[in-house]
């Protein structure tokens, strides 16, 4: 597994230089009446997950997460080399990177060009982003993932237990207006100064760390980004457990989960 090492201290990522923020690309969650009729992942567990044991770190020591076309990226050549709002697709690869690192597995990942091409094909070349729920169903039908189920994003313990069990949680957030500046300086995202989430600024990221007291850590724009727990409570808008080939499926009642996914219908895209 390339990119495994140690680039953190007790407070989070060690910053050696400024880093560029990227684009967004997560479309809003559907209104309650139009959301998928699928239960929280806890419903499909053969036995309840253990309570979170902090600190939790499922990043696997990865340091080279890659921008994957979601911002300034010298490895991007398609689309005229211009970044795209493919955070949902970059997040899928970041999640799989964490899962593989946790299992000490070596994987061959999609290149930036392949991932961006896949995103633009899904988005019919419009680069307008994606709805996470629709996209997960589309990936399931395409064989890109094995299963998925939502996690109660309003319950920090449920999110952290799922993060530990599935080596990462795939989430949607609404960023605050200062998110880019704080990311560029390597400072935590916070709402301590009255910042509020912008529903028009939806972004997809992956949760890989939590200390249970003050901070959470996410993968986004090719790097680890810390936030306060208060920021998470204010900005986290949806959370998903995603089952991939790197996961141990024994903890889940897969027939029940797959039956409910099959009943959703649709294709996404």
Phi and psi in degrees as a GROMACS rama.xvg file:
@    title "Ramachandran Plot"
@    xaxis  label "Phi"
@    yaxis  label "Psi"
@TYPE xy
-75.6311  155.68  UNK-2
81.0073  17.7324  UNK-3
-93.4256  130.01  UNK-4
-176.889  -161.639  UNK-5
-128.533  115.556  UNK-6
-132.639  33.9318  UNK-7
-129.023  159.908  UNK-8
-125.435  -167.319  UNK-9
-65.2327  -22.5156  UNK-10
-99.7428  -4.87005  UNK-11
129.469  -154.422  UNK-12
-61.2281  139.448  UNK-13
-83.7318  120.732  UNK-14
-95.1054  124.32  UNK-15
-107.191  -16.5811  UNK-16
-162.636  166.503  UNK-17
-66.8567  154.196  UNK-18
-131.922  143.629  UNK-19
-80.9848  135.919  UNK-20
-75.4849  159.806  UNK-21
-112.563  -157.674  UNK-22
-93.4443  178.679  UNK-23
-103.924  -142.398  UNK-24
139.763  8.6144  UNK-25
-97.152  120.633  UNK-26
-78.3525  156.304  UNK-27
-60.4531  154.122  UNK-28
-64.3354  154.434  UNK-29
-72.6231  156.346  UNK-30
-58.9081  152.805  UNK-31
-48.2247  -42.0111  UNK-32
-70.583  -13.5633  UNK-33
-112.144  5.77747  UNK-34
-77.3855  159.122  UNK-35
-59.6111  139.668  UNK-36
-87.6308  74.5111  UNK-37
-137.17  142.876  UNK-38
-82.7513  164.933  UNK-39
-60.4813  152.765  UNK-40
-57.5126  -28.6738  UNK-41
-59.3359  -28.2925  UNK-42
-66.0265  -28.9143  UNK-43
-98.0747  5.49904  UNK-44
-80.0968  140.782  UNK-45
-69.7973  -29.0125  UNK-46
-149.762  150.333  UNK-47
-57.7684  146.574  UNK-48
-69.5235  146.702  UNK-49
-64.5039  152.972  UNK-50
-59.313  147.259  UNK-51
-57.0452  137.006  UNK-52
-111.661  104.36  UNK-53
-87.3141  154.123  UNK-54
-74.3966  151.063  UNK-55
-109.516  133.653  UNK-56
-144.272  107.134  UNK-57
-112.584  20.6901  UNK-58
-72.5809  -15.748  UNK-59
67.2038  13.5274  UNK-60
76.0986  8.43848  UNK-61
-65.7463  135.514  UNK-62
-117.339  -26.3425  UNK-63
-102.084  83.5638  UNK-64
-81.2355  -23.8553  UNK-65
74.6844  139.779  UNK-66
-73.3895  -33.6017  UNK-67
57.6045  39.5662  UNK-68
81.5393  -1.44841  UNK-69
-87.175  10.1769  UNK-70
-175.653  -169.226  UNK-71
-52.9474  121.253  UNK-72
-149.977  107.136  UNK-73
-66.4223  -13.3765  UNK-74
-87.465  -1.85038  UNK-75
-90.9477  122.771  UNK-76
-121.331  -30.3858  UNK-77
-72.2851  169.455  UNK-78
58.3586  32.3877  UNK-79
64.7258  18.3344  UNK-80
73.6197  9.32887  UNK-81
-88.6927  132.952  UNK-82
-58.9107  155.132  UNK-83
-131.353  166.501  UNK-84
-87.0931  56.703  UNK-85
-98.862  34.054  UNK-86
-58.2287  -31.728  UNK-87
-65.6358  -37.8147  UNK-88
-76.9701  -41.9073  UNK-89
-60.6926  -39.0866  UNK-90
-62.5036  -37.426  UNK-91
-61.0243  -43.9625  UNK-92
-69.9351  -38.4211  UNK-93
-61.8021  -40.4581  UNK-94
-63.1371  -43.8958  UNK-95
-67.2671  -32.8096  UNK-96
-63.2216  -42.8512  UNK-97
-64.5956  -43.0034  UNK-98
-62.2594  -44.8301  UNK-99
-65.5815  -41.0715  UNK-100
-63.5789  -38.552  UNK-101
-63.1806  -35.2815  UNK-102
-93.5979  7.53003  UNK-103
52.8254  40.7854  UNK-104
-99.02  146.425  UNK-105
-102.234  122.079  UNK-106
-121.368  154.943  UNK-107
-102.962  110.655  UNK-108
-87.3397  158.536  UNK-109
-64.0325  142.589  UNK-110
-72.9534  165.988  UNK-111
-56.3337  -45.788  UNK-112
-61.9332  -39.9561  UNK-113
-66.0643  -41.7642  UNK-114
-67.9065  -43.8013  UNK-115
-65.3581  -39.8948  UNK-116
-62.3074  -41.808  UNK-117
-61.5281  -43.5311  UNK-118
-62.5915  -46.845  UNK-119
-66.7193  -33.2937  UNK-120
-64.4281  -44.2054  UNK-121
-61.9891  -40.1565  UNK-122
-90.8608  11.392  UNK-123
54.4054  34.7945  UNK-124
73.0498  7.03358  UNK-125
-87.193  -19.8575  UNK-126
50.4396  54.4713  UNK-127
-110.736  7.49381  UNK-128
89.6329  -170.967  UNK-129
-149.436  148.902  UNK-130
-84.1853  126.482  UNK-131
-60.168  -46.8682  UNK-132
-60.4835  -47.4568  UNK-133
-60.9326  -40.0093  UNK-134
-67.3424  -40.8874  UNK-135
-62.4223  -40.7998  UNK-136
-65.2067  -40.9319  UNK-137
-61.0148  -45.6205  UNK-138
-64.4  -38.3438  UNK-139
-61.3134  -47.1807  UNK-140
-65.9899  -27.4992  UNK-141
-87.0822  -3.44738  UNK-142
79.3794  15.215  UNK-143
-78.1565  -29.6458  UNK-144
-133.26  161.084  UNK-145
-90.4297  -29.053  UNK-146
-174.063  171.632  UNK-147
-159.572  156.904  UNK-148
-160.868  147.847  UNK-149
-73.3027  157.006  UNK-150
-117.327  144.275  UNK-151
-66.8183  101.527  UNK-152
-70.819  -13.6512  UNK-153
-86.0043  -3.38435  UNK-154
-113.965  98.5714  UNK-155
-56.5586  -38.774  UNK-156
-65.733  -39.1739  UNK-157
-64.7188  -41.7182  UNK-158
-64.0084  -42.54  UNK-159
-72.6246  -34.705  UNK-160
-64.9699  -41.3388  UNK-161
-67.0317  -38.2833  UNK-162
-59.2344  -44.7306  UNK-163
-66.3148  -40.7564  UNK-164
-73.4747  -37.6015  UNK-165
-109.285  13.001  UNK-166
54.1345  50.9163  UNK-167
127.168  148.511  UNK-168
-123.388  132.327  UNK-169
-92.2506  118.328  UNK-170
-132.511  161.436  UNK-171
-115.774  135.065  UNK-172
-129.37  160.783  UNK-173
-108.542  115.878  UNK-174
-76.6431  157.027  UNK-175
-88.7783  164.097  UNK-176
-65.5036  -22.1276  UNK-177
-96.639  11.116  UNK-178
-59.9601  -43.2668  UNK-179
-63.731  -45.6722  UNK-180
-64.1369  -42.8843  UNK-181
-66.0441  -41.51  UNK-182
-60.4346  -45.1522  UNK-183
-60.0739  -31.9683  UNK-184
-92.6594  -2.23906  UNK-185
70.8346  27.0757  UNK-186
-102.262  150.211  UNK-187
-63.4048  146.135  UNK-188
-70.2427  137.021  UNK-189
-149.845  160.122  UNK-190
-120.233  20.8344  UNK-191
-67.6411  -19.9365  UNK-192
-111.166  25.9919  UNK-193
90.2608  6.4153  UNK-194
-65.659  150.197  UNK-195
-135.393  151.182  UNK-196
-67.7777  143.233  UNK-197
-103.868  112.337  UNK-198
-59.8059  -20.064  UNK-199
-87.5107  1.11865  UNK-200
-117.211  51.6291  UNK-201
-73.2534  139.12  UNK-202
-142.973  150.184  UNK-203
-110.744  127.435  UNK-204
-139.922  175.409  UNK-205
-125.677  127.668  UNK-206
-86.1087  127.741  UNK-207
-128.955  -8.13238  UNK-208
-146.694  151.579  UNK-209
-158.031  139.469  UNK-210
-101.513  -4.86272  UNK-211
77.0977  -1.52209  UNK-212
-126.469  -56.4233  UNK-213
-122.455  -34.0468  UNK-214
-137.61  153.136  UNK-215
-122.515  160.59  UNK-216
-135.497  138.904  UNK-217
-127.246  157.31  UNK-218
-101.002  124.921  UNK-219
-159.412  147.505  UNK-220
50.0336  39.1296  UNK-221
77.259  14.1223  UNK-222
-150.466  172.316  UNK-223
-90.7226  134.347  UNK-224
-129.507  124.722  UNK-225
-86.5222  152.508  UNK-226
-140.31  161.324  UNK-227
-78.824  159.279  UNK-228
-65.6164  -29.9401  UNK-229
-66.5285  -38.5699  UNK-230
-61.4452  -44.5018  UNK-231
-58.407  -46.5823  UNK-232
-60.8517  -35.6819  UNK-233
-82.1528  -34.4834  UNK-234
-106.666  -19.7466  UNK-235
-70.4492  125.348  UNK-236
-115.191  -22.6092  UNK-237
-165.137  153.726  UNK-238
-145.596  143.938  UNK-239
-138.931  138.783  UNK-240
-91.903  128.201  UNK-241
-119.082  125.122  UNK-242
-96.551  122.018  UNK-243
-124.111  -178.294  UNK-244
-64.3471  -17.8049  UNK-245
-80.8406  -9.82898  UNK-246
-89.9224  151.803  UNK-247
-87.6345  117.504  UNK-248
-87.343  -5.30915  UNK-249
-61.0708  -24.859  UNK-250
-75.7943  -12.3493  UNK-251
-108.824  148.557  UNK-252
-83.9327  82.6886  UNK-253
-61.0259  -41.2926  UNK-254
-57.414  -41.6494  UNK-255
-66.663  -43.9945  UNK-256
-63.5974  -46.6099  UNK-257
-66.8936  -33.1682  UNK-258
-64.2814  -41.121  UNK-259
-69.7212  -35.7538  UNK-260
-66.4659  -43.1987  UNK-261
-60.9911  -31.4333  UNK-262
-74.219  -10.5405  UNK-263
-72.3234  -31.704  UNK-264
68.2393  -165.682  UNK-265
72.0721  168.112  UNK-266
-131.082  -15.8883  UNK-267
71.8976  178.299  UNK-268
